[in-house]
């Protein structure tokens, strides 16, 4: 194992250790934003006209 390879492995390990909490926080924020967008879309869809809602309850297509 050369010194360059050992330094690369150590640098990668340090970078993973340093940036993992930031990556996890970013993933949580993105998932939270996705949930908010999904809830907004569901609420918007739920407020459709009564005729469309009645068709969905009867098993009809959207």
MOBEL-V733793 format. One line per field, one symbol per residue. phi: phi as a letter, one per 20 degrees, with the letter a starting at -180 (. if undefined). psi: psi as a letter, one per 40 degrees, with the letter a starting at -180 (. if undefined). burial: b if it has 24 or more other C-alpha atoms within 12 Angstrom, else e. A space follows every 10 residues. Layout:
BEGIN
phi: ???
psi: ???
burial: ???
END
This chain:
BEGIN
phi: .effffffff ffffffffef ffffffffff ffffffffff ffffffefff fffffffenf ff
psi: hidddddddd dddddddded dddddddddd dddddddddd ddddddfiid dddddddeei i.
burial: eeeeeeeeee eeeeeeeeee eeeeeeeeee eeeeeeeeee eeeeeeeeee eeeeeeeeee ee
END
